[in-house]
Amino acid sequence: MNEPEFCKIEYLEYLDELRKSGVTNMFGARPYLMDEYPELGEEQARDVLLYWMRSFGERSKGEANGKG
């Protein structure tokens, strides 16, 4: 899945922090994302979350190597 054109780095960073907090299983993260960023509708929040999930491994490799 390609990055949605409306996706902002702050959305991905928010999801990273939400994951670290352990507040919710990430499959249930869409409502949290929508509460934090009311400009996102259900479909947009779903697309951002799916992109975050699919790109997490690649992005977290950069963090492990001191790049993120």
N, C-alpha and C positions, 0 to 999 in steps of 0.2 A: 504494500500500500504506500502510495506517495504521500508526502506531507500535505495536508489540506492547505489550500491557499490562505485561509483565514487563521491558521494556527500561529500562535505567538509563543516565543520561547518561555514566557512567563507561565503559560498553561502547562507546559511540560515540566518546568521547575516546580510548580505547585503539586503536580502529580507525583514527582519524585519525593517531595517532602511529605505528602500524604502517605505514600508507601512507607517511608521511614517511620512515621508516627505510629503505624499499626492500628489506626482508628478504624479502618475498614479493609475488607478484602477488596482488591483493586477491581474485581468484577462489579462491585457495587459503588464505584467511585464517581459515576456520572452525576448523581445528584449533588455531590460535594463540589464538583467542578462547576455545575450550573449555579449553585448558591454563591460560590466565590466570584464567578464571572457571569453575571446576569445577562450579558449580551449574547451568550451562547444559548441557542435553542437546543432541544433534545437531540436532533440529528447532528448538529455541529459538535455538541459535547460528546456524542457517541463516536464521531469520526476522530476527534482529538484523542479520546481515550484509546481507540483502536490503534491509531498511529503511535501513541505513547507505548502501548503494549508491544507492538511489532518492532519498534525501534529501540526498546529498552536495552536489549543485549548489546547492541552496537554502541549506544550512547554510554552505557555503564563501563564498557571497555576503556573508553577515553578517560573516565574518572579513575579507574584502576591504574592507568598509566600516567596519572598526574596531569591529564589534559583537560579535565572538566571541572 
